[in-house]
Amino acid sequence: MMGEETEAKKLAEEYVRLGGKRQSIMDDNQVDTRKWDDENPEAEAFWNEHIKTLDGDHLREVQTHLPSINSD
């Protein structure tokens, strides 16, 4: 359905709203995240509780909704 946000997108947006600093990096259809800066405790806790625990496919889906290193 058009306009409907996925759960993965909502998780990524909430993480960023809380001050999360991780960015996605895509290379040869592989997705990963990088975090160079310290992030606030709320964002770190949200990542660890709601995102880090996801299975591989769902984690990759959330990662695709994070700000991208590739677009810089």
mmCIF file of the N, C-alpha and C atoms, coordinates in Angstrom:
data_MODEL
# 
_entry.id   MODEL 
# 
loop_
_atom_site.group_PDB 
_atom_site.id 
_atom_site.type_symbol 
_atom_site.label_atom_id 
_atom_site.label_alt_id 
_atom_site.label_comp_id 
_atom_site.label_asym_id 
_atom_site.label_entity_id 
_atom_site.label_seq_id 
_atom_site.pdbx_PDB_ins_code 
_atom_site.Cartn_x 
_atom_site.Cartn_y 
_atom_site.Cartn_z 
_atom_site.occupancy 
_atom_site.B_iso_or_equiv 
_atom_site.pdbx_formal_charge 
_atom_site.auth_seq_id 
_atom_site.auth_comp_id 
_atom_site.auth_asym_id 
_atom_site.auth_atom_id 
_atom_site.pdbx_PDB_model_num 
ATOM 1   N N  . MET A 1 1  ? 0.847  -1.180  0.000  1.00 0.00 ? 1  MET A N  1 
ATOM 2   C CA . MET A 1 1  ? 0.000  0.000   0.000  1.00 0.00 ? 1  MET A CA 1 
ATOM 3   C C  . MET A 1 1  ? 0.891  1.241   0.000  1.00 0.00 ? 1  MET A C  1 
ATOM 4   N N  . MET A 1 2  ? 0.621  2.137   -0.922 1.00 0.00 ? 2  MET A N  1 
ATOM 5   C CA . MET A 1 2  ? 1.450  3.334   -1.043 1.00 0.00 ? 2  MET A CA 1 
ATOM 6   C C  . MET A 1 2  ? 1.297  4.221   0.181  1.00 0.00 ? 2  MET A C  1 
ATOM 7   N N  . GLY A 1 3  ? 2.402  4.820   0.598  1.00 0.00 ? 3  GLY A N  1 
ATOM 8   C CA . GLY A 1 3  ? 2.385  5.740   1.720  1.00 0.00 ? 3  GLY A CA 1 
ATOM 9   C C  . GLY A 1 3  ? 2.489  5.078   3.078  1.00 0.00 ? 3  GLY A C  1 
ATOM 10  N N  . GLU A 1 4  ? 2.371  3.768   3.112  1.00 0.00 ? 4  GLU A N  1 
ATOM 11  C CA . GLU A 1 4  ? 2.467  3.063   4.390  1.00 0.00 ? 4  GLU A CA 1 
ATOM 12  C C  . GLU A 1 4  ? 3.934  2.846   4.742  1.00 0.00 ? 4  GLU A C  1 
ATOM 13  N N  . GLU A 1 5  ? 4.313  3.284   5.926  1.00 0.00 ? 5  GLU A N  1 
ATOM 14  C CA . GLU A 1 5  ? 5.690  3.114   6.355  1.00 0.00 ? 5  GLU A CA 1 
ATOM 15  C C  . GLU A 1 5  ? 5.898  1.700   6.879  1.00 0.00 ? 5  GLU A C  1 
ATOM 16  N N  . THR A 1 6  ? 7.021  1.144   6.533  1.00 0.00 ? 6  THR A N  1 
ATOM 17  C CA . THR A 1 6  ? 7.335  -0.180  7.057  1.00 0.00 ? 6  THR A CA 1 
ATOM 18  C C  . THR A 1 6  ? 7.820  -0.068  8.495  1.00 0.00 ? 6  THR A C  1 
ATOM 19  N N  . GLU A 1 7  ? 7.733  -1.156  9.214  1.00 0.00 ? 7  GLU A N  1 
ATOM 20  C CA . GLU A 1 7  ? 8.230  -1.183  10.590 1.00 0.00 ? 7  GLU A CA 1 
ATOM 21  C C  . GLU A 1 7  ? 9.722  -0.856  10.609 1.00 0.00 ? 7  GLU A C  1 
ATOM 22  N N  . ALA A 1 8  ? 10.462 -1.364  9.614  1.00 0.00 ? 8  ALA A N  1 
ATOM 23  C CA . ALA A 1 8  ? 11.899 -1.099  9.547  1.00 0.00 ? 8  ALA A CA 1 
ATOM 24  C C  . ALA A 1 8  ? 12.177 0.395   9.406  1.00 0.00 ? 8  ALA A C  1 
ATOM 25  N N  . LYS A 1 9  ? 11.414 1.059   8.567  1.00 0.00 ? 9  LYS A N  1 
ATOM 26  C CA . LYS A 1 9  ? 11.611 2.499   8.377  1.00 0.00 ? 9  LYS A CA 1 
ATOM 27  C C  . LYS A 1 9  ? 11.293 3.251   9.664  1.00 0.00 ? 9  LYS A C  1 
ATOM 28  N N  . LYS A 1 10 ? 10.221 2.840   10.348 1.00 0.00 ? 10 LYS A N  1 
ATOM 29  C CA . LYS A 1 10 ? 9.854  3.494   11.607 1.00 0.00 ? 10 LYS A CA 1 
ATOM 30  C C  . LYS A 1 10 ? 10.959 3.326   12.651 1.00 0.00 ? 10 LYS A C  1 
ATOM 31  N N  . LEU A 1 11 ? 11.537 2.126   12.727 1.00 0.00 ? 11 LEU A N  1 
ATOM 32  C CA . LEU A 1 11 ? 12.632 1.894   13.675 1.00 0.00 ? 11 LEU A CA 1 
ATOM 33  C C  . LEU A 1 11 ? 13.825 2.787   13.351 1.00 0.00 ? 11 LEU A C  1 
ATOM 34  N N  . ALA A 1 12 ? 14.194 2.850   12.073 1.00 0.00 ? 12 ALA A N  1 
ATOM 35  C CA . ALA A 1 12 ? 15.335 3.674   11.662 1.00 0.00 ? 12 ALA A CA 1 
ATOM 36  C C  . ALA A 1 12 ? 15.075 5.145   11.971 1.00 0.00 ? 12 ALA A C  1 
ATOM 37  N N  . GLU A 1 13 ? 13.882 5.621   11.678 1.00 0.00 ? 13 GLU A N  1 
ATOM 38  C CA . GLU A 1 13 ? 13.557 7.030   11.929 1.00 0.00 ? 13 GLU A CA 1 
ATOM 39  C C  . GLU A 1 13 ? 13.579 7.352   13.419 1.00 0.00 ? 13 GLU A C  1 
ATOM 40  N N  . GLU A 1 14 ? 13.068 6.450   14.241 1.00 0.00 ? 14 GLU A N  1 
ATOM 41  C CA . GLU A 1 14 ? 13.077 6.692   15.687 1.00 0.00 ? 14 GLU A CA 1 
ATOM 42  C C  . GLU A 1 14 ? 14.506 6.716   16.216 1.00 0.00 ? 14 GLU A C  1 
ATOM 43  N N  . TYR A 1 15 ? 15.331 5.804   15.738 1.00 0.00 ? 15 TYR A N  1 
ATOM 44  C CA . TYR A 1 15 ? 16.740 5.758   16.137 1.00 0.00 ? 15 TYR A CA 1 
ATOM 45  C C  . TYR A 1 15 ? 17.428 7.083   15.799 1.00 0.00 ? 15 TYR A C  1 
ATOM 46  N N  . VAL A 1 16 ? 17.235 7.567   14.589 1.00 0.00 ? 16 VAL A N  1 
ATOM 47  C CA . VAL A 1 16 ? 17.849 8.841   14.168 1.00 0.00 ? 16 VAL A CA 1 
ATOM 48  C C  . VAL A 1 16 ? 17.269 9.994   14.984 1.00 0.00 ? 16 VAL A C  1 
ATOM 49  N N  . ARG A 1 17 ? 15.953 9.973   15.236 1.00 0.00 ? 17 ARG A N  1 
ATOM 50  C CA . ARG A 1 17 ? 15.312 11.036  16.026 1.00 0.00 ? 17 ARG A CA 1 
ATOM 51  C C  . ARG A 1 17 ? 15.906 11.122  17.420 1.00 0.00 ? 17 ARG A C  1 
ATOM 52  N N  . LEU A 1 18 ? 16.284 9.966   17.966 1.00 0.00 ? 18 LEU A N  1 
ATOM 53  C CA . LEU A 1 18 ? 16.881 9.934   19.305 1.00 0.00 ? 18 LEU A CA 1 
ATOM 54  C C  . LEU A 1 18 ? 18.346 10.382  19.300 1.00 0.00 ? 18 LEU A C  1 
ATOM 55  N N  . GLY A 1 19 ? 18.883 10.670  18.131 1.00 0.00 ? 19 GLY A N  1 
ATOM 56  C CA . GLY A 1 19 ? 20.263 11.152  18.039 1.00 0.00 ? 19 GLY A CA 1 
ATOM 57  C C  . GLY A 1 19 ? 21.252 10.094  17.585 1.00 0.00 ? 19 GLY A C  1 
ATOM 58  N N  . GLY A 1 20 ? 20.748 8.992   17.035 1.00 0.00 ? 20 GLY A N  1 
ATOM 59  C CA . GLY A 1 20 ? 21.629 7.931   16.560 1.00 0.00 ? 20 GLY A CA 1 
ATOM 60  C C  . GLY A 1 20 ? 22.553 8.411   15.454 1.00 0.00 ? 20 GLY A C  1 
ATOM 61  N N  . LYS A 1 21 ? 23.795 7.974   15.491 1.00 0.00 ? 21 LYS A N  1 
ATOM 62  C CA . LYS A 1 21 ? 24.817 8.444   14.551 1.00 0.00 ? 21 LYS A CA 1 
ATOM 63  C C  . LYS A 1 21 ? 25.207 7.407   13.503 1.00 0.00 ? 21 LYS A C  1 
ATOM 64  N N  . ARG A 1 22 ? 24.708 6.191   13.613 1.00 0.00 ? 22 ARG A N  1 
ATOM 65  C CA . ARG A 1 22 ? 25.100 5.152   12.653 1.00 0.00 ? 22 ARG A CA 1 
ATOM 66  C C  . ARG A 1 22 ? 24.617 5.524   11.261 1.00 0.00 ? 22 ARG A C  1 
ATOM 67  N N  . GLN A 1 23 ? 25.420 5.158   10.277 1.00 0.00 ? 23 GLN A N  1 
ATOM 68  C CA . GLN A 1 23 ? 25.067 5.374   8.883  1.00 0.00 ? 23 GLN A CA 1 
ATOM 69  C C  . GLN A 1 23 ? 25.179 4.048   8.148  1.00 0.00 ? 23 GLN A C  1 
ATOM 70  N N  . SER A 1 24 ? 24.360 3.905   7.115  1.00 0.00 ? 24 SER A N  1 
ATOM 71  C CA . SER A 1 24 ? 24.441 2.686   6.322  1.00 0.00 ? 24 SER A CA 1 
ATOM 72  C C  . SER A 1 24 ? 25.526 2.834   5.264  1.00 0.00 ? 24 SER A C  1 
ATOM 73  N N  . ILE A 1 25 ? 26.114 1.721   4.919  1.00 0.00 ? 25 ILE A N  1 
ATOM 74  C CA . ILE A 1 25 ? 27.072 1.673   3.828  1.00 0.00 ? 25 ILE A CA 1 
ATOM 75  C C  . ILE A 1 25 ? 26.707 0.460   2.981  1.00 0.00 ? 25 ILE A C  1 
ATOM 76  N N  . MET A 1 26 ? 26.510 0.714   1.695  1.00 0.00 ? 26 MET A N  1 
ATOM 77  C CA . MET A 1 26 ? 26.129 -0.358  0.782  1.00 0.00 ? 26 MET A CA 1 
ATOM 78  C C  . MET A 1 26 ? 27.244 -0.572  -0.221 1.00 0.00 ? 26 MET A C  1 
ATOM 79  N N  . ASP A 1 27 ? 27.627 -1.833  -0.381 1.00 0.00 ? 27 ASP A N  1 
ATOM 80  C CA . ASP A 1 27 ? 28.693 -2.181  -1.308 1.00 0.00 ? 27 ASP A CA 1 
ATOM 81  C C  . ASP A 1 27 ? 28.391 -3.559  -1.878 1.00 0.00 ? 27 ASP A C  1 
ATOM 82  N N  . ASP A 1 28 ? 28.293 -3.653  -3.188 1.00 0.00 ? 28 ASP A N  1 
ATOM 83  C CA . ASP A 1 28 ? 28.011 -4.928  -3.846 1.00 0.00 ? 28 ASP A CA 1 
ATOM 84  C C  . ASP A 1 28 ? 26.799 -5.625  -3.240 1.00 0.00 ? 28 ASP A C  1 
ATOM 85  N N  . ASN A 1 29 ? 25.709 -4.868  -3.066 1.00 0.00 ? 29 ASN A N  1 
ATOM 86  C CA . ASN A 1 29 ? 24.446 -5.384  -2.526 1.00 0.00 ? 29 ASN A CA 1 
ATOM 87  C C  . ASN A 1 29 ? 24.544 -5.873  -1.086 1.00 0.00 ? 29 ASN A C  1 
ATOM 88  N N  . GLN A 1 30 ? 25.604 -5.536  -0.376 1.00 0.00 ? 30 GLN A N  1 
ATOM 89  C CA . GLN A 1 30 ? 25.749 -5.839  1.044  1.00 0.00 ? 30 GLN A CA 1 
ATOM 90  C C  . GLN A 1 30 ? 25.507 -4.542  1.815  1.00 0.00 ? 30 GLN A C  1 
ATOM 91  N N  . VAL A 1 31 ? 24.806 -4.653  2.922  1.00 0.00 ? 31 VAL A N  1 
ATOM 92  C CA . VAL A 1 31 ? 24.504 -3.483  3.744  1.00 0.00 ? 31 VAL A CA 1 
ATOM 93  C C  . VAL A 1 31 ? 25.128 -3.681  5.117  1.00 0.00 ? 31 VAL A C  1 
ATOM 94  N N  . ASP A 1 32 ? 25.751 -2.635  5.619  1.00 0.00 ? 32 ASP A N  1 
ATOM 95  C CA . ASP A 1 32 ? 26.339 -2.656  6.949  1.00 0.00 ? 32 ASP A CA 1 
ATOM 96  C C  . ASP A 1 32 ? 26.169 -1.264  7.537  1.00 0.00 ? 32 ASP A C  1 
ATOM 97  N N  . THR A 1 33 ? 26.559 -1.095  8.785  1.00 0.00 ? 33 THR A N  1 
ATOM 98  C CA . THR A 1 33 ? 26.507 0.233   9.389  1.00 0.00 ? 33 THR A CA 1 
ATOM 99  C C  . THR A 1 33 ? 27.874 0.598   9.938  1.00 0.00 ? 33 THR A C  1 
ATOM 100 N N  . ARG A 1 34 ? 28.108 1.895   10.015 1.00 0.00 ? 34 ARG A N  1 
ATOM 101 C CA . ARG A 1 34 ? 29.328 2.428   10.600 1.00 0.00 ? 34 ARG A CA 1 
ATOM 102 C C  . ARG A 1 34 ? 28.938 3.462   11.639 1.00 0.00 ? 34 ARG A C  1 
ATOM 103 N N  . LYS A 1 35 ? 29.689 3.487   12.722 1.00 0.00 ? 35 LYS A N  1 
ATOM 104 C CA . LYS A 1 35 ? 29.456 4.484   13.768 1.00 0.00 ? 35 LYS A CA 1 
ATOM 105 C C  . LYS A 1 35 ? 30.824 4.988   14.211 1.00 0.00 ? 35 LYS A C  1 
ATOM 106 N N  . TRP A 1 36 ? 31.129 6.230   13.840 1.00 0.00 ? 36 TRP A N  1 
ATOM 107 C CA . TRP A 1 36 ? 32.401 6.814   14.227 1.00 0.00 ? 36 TRP A CA 1 
ATOM 108 C C  . TRP A 1 36 ? 32.273 7.694   15.465 1.00 0.00 ? 36 TRP A C  1 
ATOM 109 N N  . ASP A 1 37 ? 31.141 8.324   15.616 1.00 0.00 ? 37 ASP A N  1 
ATOM 110 C CA . ASP A 1 37 ? 30.939 9.261   16.721 1.00 0.00 ? 37 ASP A CA 1 
ATOM 111 C C  . ASP A 1 37 ? 30.198 8.577   17.862 1.00 0.00 ? 37 ASP A C  1 
ATOM 112 N N  . ASP A 1 38 ? 30.469 9.031   19.065 1.00 0.00 ? 38 ASP A N  1 
ATOM 113 C CA . ASP A 1 38 ? 29.680 8.556   20.201 1.00 0.00 ? 38 ASP A CA 1 
ATOM 114 C C  . ASP A 1 38 ? 28.254 9.052   20.025 1.00 0.00 ? 38 ASP A C  1 
ATOM 115 N N  . GLU A 1 39 ? 27.301 8.224   20.418 1.00 0.00 ? 39 GLU A N  1 
ATOM 116 C CA . GLU A 1 39 ? 25.924 8.669   20.345 1.00 0.00 ? 39 GLU A CA 1 
ATOM 117 C C  . GLU A 1 39 ? 25.343 8.720   21.752 1.00 0.00 ? 39 GLU A C  1 
ATOM 118 N N  . ASN A 1 40 ? 24.237 9.420   21.870 1.00 0.00 ? 40 ASN A N  1 
ATOM 119 C CA . ASN A 1 40 ? 23.675 9.591   23.203 1.00 0.00 ? 40 ASN A CA 1 
ATOM 120 C C  . ASN A 1 40 ? 23.136 8.253   23.723 1.00 0.00 ? 40 ASN A C  1 
ATOM 121 N N  . PRO A 1 41 ? 23.013 8.133   25.025 1.00 0.00 ? 41 PRO A N  1 
ATOM 122 C CA . PRO A 1 41 ? 22.594 6.856   25.635 1.00 0.00 ? 41 PRO A CA 1 
ATOM 123 C C  . PRO A 1 41 ? 21.217 6.381   25.170 1.00 0.00 ? 41 PRO A C  1 
ATOM 124 N N  . GLU A 1 42 ? 20.309 7.308   24.894 1.00 0.00 ? 42 GLU A N  1 
ATOM 125 C CA . GLU A 1 42 ? 18.969 6.915   24.455 1.00 0.00 ? 42 GLU A CA 1 
ATOM 126 C C  . GLU A 1 42 ? 19.024 6.212   23.103 1.00 0.00 ? 42 GLU A C  1 
ATOM 127 N N  . ALA A 1 43 ? 19.779 6.781   22.175 1.00 0.00 ? 43 ALA A N  1 
ATOM 128 C CA . ALA A 1 43 ? 19.893 6.176   20.845 1.00 0.00 ? 43 ALA A CA 1 
ATOM 129 C C  . ALA A 1 43 ? 20.613 4.830   20.925 1.00 0.00 ? 43 ALA A C  1 
ATOM 130 N N  . GLU A 1 44 ? 21.667 4.772   21.709 1.00 0.00 ? 44 GLU A N  1 
ATOM 131 C CA . GLU A 1 44 ? 22.424 3.517   21.875 1.00 0.00 ? 44 GLU A CA 1 
ATOM 132 C C  . GLU A 1 44 ? 21.529 2.429   22.468 1.00 0.00 ? 44 GLU A C  1 
ATOM 133 N N  . ALA A 1 45 ? 20.745 2.787   23.476 1.00 0.00 ? 45 ALA A N  1 
ATOM 134 C CA . ALA A 1 45 ? 19.843 1.822   24.112 1.00 0.00 ? 45 ALA A CA 1 
ATOM 135 C C  . ALA A 1 45 ? 18.760 1.366   23.131 1.00 0.00 ? 45 ALA A C  1 
ATOM 136 N N  . PHE A 1 46 ? 18.227 2.296   22.356 1.00 0.00 ? 46 PHE A N  1 
ATOM 137 C CA . PHE A 1 46 ? 17.201 1.941   21.371 1.00 0.00 ? 46 PHE A CA 1 
ATOM 138 C C  . PHE A 1 46 ? 17.770 0.983   20.342 1.00 0.00 ? 46 PHE A C  1 
ATOM 139 N N  . TRP A 1 47 ? 18.980 1.266   19.847 1.00 0.00 ? 47 TRP A N  1 
ATOM 140 C CA . TRP A 1 47 ? 19.626 0.382   18.872 1.00 0.00 ? 47 TRP A CA 1 
ATOM 141 C C  . TRP A 1 47 ? 19.786 -1.018  19.465 1.00 0.00 ? 47 TRP A C  1 
ATOM 142 N N  . ASN A 1 48 ? 20.334 -1.090  20.659 1.00 0.00 ? 48 ASN A N  1 
ATOM 143 C CA . ASN A 1 48 ? 20.610 -2.390  21.274 1.00 0.00 ? 48 ASN A CA 1 
ATOM 144 C C  . ASN A 1 48 ? 19.340 -3.176  21.581 1.00 0.00 ? 48 ASN A C  1 
ATOM 145 N N  . GLU A 1 49 ? 18.267 -2.475  21.959 1.00 0.00 ? 49 GLU A N  1 
ATOM 146 C CA . GLU A 1 49 ? 17.041 -3.151  22.366 1.00 0.00 ? 49 GLU A CA 1 
ATOM 147 C C  . GLU A 1 49 ? 16.126 -3.507  21.199 1.00 0.00 ? 49 GLU A C  1 
ATOM 148 N N  . HIS A 1 50 ? 16.034 -2.610  20.206 1.00 0.00 ? 50 HIS A N  1 
ATOM 149 C CA . HIS A 1 50 ? 15.037 -2.783  19.155 1.00 0.00 ? 50 HIS A CA 1 
ATOM 150 C C  . HIS A 1 50 ? 15.596 -3.164  17.788 1.00 0.00 ? 50 HIS A C  1 
ATOM 151 N N  . ILE A 1 51 ? 16.852 -2.879  17.520 1.00 0.00 ? 51 ILE A N  1 
ATOM 152 C CA . ILE A 1 51 ? 17.386 -3.093  16.179 1.00 0.00 ? 51 ILE A CA 1 
ATOM 153 C C  . ILE A 1 51 ? 18.450 -4.193  16.157 1.00 0.00 ? 51 ILE A C  1 
ATOM 154 N N  . LYS A 1 52 ? 19.404 -4.117  17.056 1.00 0.00 ? 52 LYS A N  1 
ATOM 155 C CA . LYS A 1 52 ? 20.500 -5.086  17.093 1.00 0.00 ? 52 LYS A CA 1 
ATOM 156 C C  . LYS A 1 52 ? 19.996 -6.522  17.240 1.00 0.00 ? 52 LYS A C  1 
ATOM 157 N N  . THR A 1 53 ? 18.845 -6.698  17.877 1.00 0.00 ? 53 THR A N  1 
ATOM 158 C CA . THR A 1 53 ? 18.303 -8.027  18.148 1.00 0.00 ? 53 THR A CA 1 
ATOM 159 C C  . THR A 1 53 ? 17.521 -8.617  16.964 1.00 0.00 ? 53 THR A C  1 
ATOM 160 N N  . LEU A 1 54 ? 17.326 -7.858  15.900 1.00 0.00 ? 54 LEU A N  1 
ATOM 161 C CA . LEU A 1 54 ? 16.572 -8.342  14.746 1.00 0.00 ? 54 LEU A CA 1 
ATOM 162 C C  . LEU A 1 54 ? 17.339 -9.425  13.999 1.00 0.00 ? 54 LEU A C  1 
ATOM 163 N N  . ASP A 1 55 ? 16.605 -10.290 13.300 1.00 0.00 ? 55 ASP A N  1 
ATOM 164 C CA . ASP A 1 55 ? 17.280 -11.280 12.460 1.00 0.00 ? 55 ASP A CA 1 
ATOM 165 C C  . ASP A 1 55 ? 17.917 -10.561 11.267 1.00 0.00 ? 55 ASP A C  1 
ATOM 166 N N  . GLY A 1 56 ? 18.761 -11.255 10.546 1.00 0.00 ? 56 GLY A N  1 
ATOM 167 C CA . GLY A 1 56 ? 19.571 -10.654 9.487  1.00 0.00 ? 56 GLY A CA 1 
ATOM 168 C C  . GLY A 1 56 ? 18.791 -9.868  8.450  1.00 0.00 ? 56 GLY A C  1 
ATOM 169 N N  . ASP A 1 57 ? 17.705 -10.427 7.927  1.00 0.00 ? 57 ASP A N  1 
ATOM 170 C CA . ASP A 1 57 ? 16.935 -9.738  6.893  1.00 0.00 ? 57 ASP A CA 1 
ATOM 171 C C  . ASP A 1 57 ? 16.292 -8.463  7.415  1.00 0.00 ? 57 ASP A C  1 
ATOM 172 N N  . HIS A 1 58 ? 15.705 -8.528  8.602  1.00 0.00 ? 58 HIS A N  1 
ATOM 173 C CA . HIS A 1 58 ? 15.063 -7.347  9.170  1.00 0.00 ? 58 HIS A CA 1 
ATOM 174 C C  . HIS A 1 58 ? 16.100 -6.284  9.555  1.00 0.00 ? 58 HIS A C  1 
ATOM 175 N N  . LEU A 1 59 ? 17.238 -6.713  10.057 1.00 0.00 ? 59 LEU A N  1 
ATOM 176 C CA . LEU A 1 59 ? 18.309 -5.774  10.387 1.00 0.00 ? 59 LEU A CA 1 
ATOM 177 C C  . LEU A 1 59 ? 18.774 -5.040  9.134  1.00 0.00 ? 59 LEU A C  1 
ATOM 178 N N  . ARG A 1 60 ? 18.994 -5.775  8.050  1.00 0.00 ? 60 ARG A N  1 
ATOM 179 C CA . ARG A 1 60 ? 19.416 -5.139  6.794  1.00 0.00 ? 60 ARG A CA 1 
ATOM 180 C C  . ARG A 1 60 ? 18.365 -4.152  6.299  1.00 0.00 ? 60 ARG A C  1 
ATOM 181 N N  . GLU A 1 61 ? 17.093 -4.492  6.469  1.00 0.00 ? 61 GLU A N  1 
ATOM 182 C CA . GLU A 1 61 ? 16.039 -3.581  6.032  1.00 0.00 ? 61 GLU A CA 1 
ATOM 183 C C  . GLU A 1 61 ? 16.089 -2.271  6.823  1.00 0.00 ? 61 GLU A C  1 
ATOM 184 N N  . VAL A 1 62 ? 16.282 -2.354  8.134  1.00 0.00 ? 62 VAL A N  1 
ATOM 185 C CA . VAL A 1 62 ? 16.417 -1.140  8.948  1.00 0.00 ? 62 VAL A CA 1 
ATOM 186 C C  . VAL A 1 62 ? 17.643 -0.356  8.489  1.00 0.00 ? 62 VAL A C  1 
ATOM 187 N N  . GLN A 1 63 ? 18.750 -1.040  8.262  1.00 0.00 ? 63 GLN A N  1 
ATOM 188 C CA . GLN A 1 63 ? 19.984 -0.368  7.860  1.00 0.00 ? 63 GLN A CA 1 
ATOM 189 C C  . GLN A 1 63 ? 19.802 0.408   6.559  1.00 0.00 ? 63 GLN A C  1 
ATOM 190 N N  . THR A 1 64 ? 18.977 -0.081  5.641  1.00 0.00 ? 64 THR A N  1 
ATOM 191 C CA . THR A 1 64 ? 18.775 0.628   4.366  1.00 0.00 ? 64 THR A CA 1 
ATOM 192 C C  . THR A 1 64 ? 18.034 1.953   4.552  1.00 0.00 ? 64 THR A C  1 
ATOM 193 N N  . HIS A 1 65 ? 17.379 2.125   5.700  1.00 0.00 ? 65 HIS A N  1 
ATOM 194 C CA . HIS A 1 65 ? 16.651 3.369   5.970  1.00 0.00 ? 65 HIS A CA 1 
ATOM 195 C C  . HIS A 1 65 ? 17.467 4.373   6.788  1.00 0.00 ? 65 HIS A C  1 
ATOM 196 N N  . LEU A 1 66 ? 18.676 4.012   7.177  1.00 0.00 ? 66 LEU A N  1 
ATOM 197 C CA . LEU A 1 66 ? 19.544 4.954   7.881  1.00 0.00 ? 66 LEU A CA 1 
ATOM 198 C C  . LEU A 1 66 ? 20.179 5.907   6.879  1.00 0.00 ? 66 LEU A C  1 
ATOM 199 N N  . PRO A 1 67 ? 20.637 7.064   7.329  1.00 0.00 ? 67 PRO A N  1 
ATOM 200 C CA . PRO A 1 67 ? 21.380 7.955   6.423  1.00 0.00 ? 67 PRO A CA 1 
ATOM 201 C C  . PRO A 1 67 ? 22.544 7.167   5.807  1.00 0.00 ? 67 PRO A C  1 
ATOM 202 N N  . SER A 1 68 ? 22.807 7.413   4.541  1.00 0.00 ? 68 SER A N  1 
ATOM 203 C CA . SER A 1 68 ? 23.795 6.626   3.813  1.00 0.00 ? 68 SER A CA 1 
ATOM 204 C C  . SER A 1 68 ? 25.144 7.337   3.693  1.00 0.00 ? 68 SER A C  1 
ATOM 205 N N  . ILE A 1 69 ? 26.199 6.602   3.960  1.00 0.00 ? 69 ILE A N  1 
ATOM 206 C CA . ILE A 1 69 ? 27.550 7.111   3.724  1.00 0.00 ? 69 ILE A CA 1 
ATOM 207 C C  . ILE A 1 69 ? 27.760 7.315   2.233  1.00 0.00 ? 69 ILE A C  1 
ATOM 208 N N  . ASN A 1 70 ? 27.172 6.454   1.410  1.00 0.00 ? 70 ASN A N  1 
ATOM 209 C CA . ASN A 1 70 ? 27.354 6.469   -0.018 1.00 0.00 ? 70 ASN A CA 1 
ATOM 210 C C  . ASN A 1 70 ? 26.850 7.742   -0.675 1.00 0.00 ? 70 ASN A C  1 
ATOM 211 N N  . SER A 1 71 ? 25.884 8.425   -0.062 1.00 0.00 ? 71 SER A N  1 
ATOM 212 C CA . SER A 1 71 ? 25.321 9.627   -0.677 1.00 0.00 ? 71 SER A CA 1 
ATOM 213 C C  . SER A 1 71 ? 26.082 10.891  -0.328 1.00 0.00 ? 71 SER A C  1 
ATOM 214 N N  . ASP A 1 72 ? 27.102 10.780  0.528  1.00 0.00 ? 72 ASP A N  1 
ATOM 215 C CA . ASP A 1 72 ? 27.880 11.965  0.911  1.00 0.00 ? 72 ASP A CA 1 
ATOM 216 C C  . ASP A 1 72 ? 28.784 12.419  -0.220 1.00 0.00 ? 72 ASP A C  1 
# 
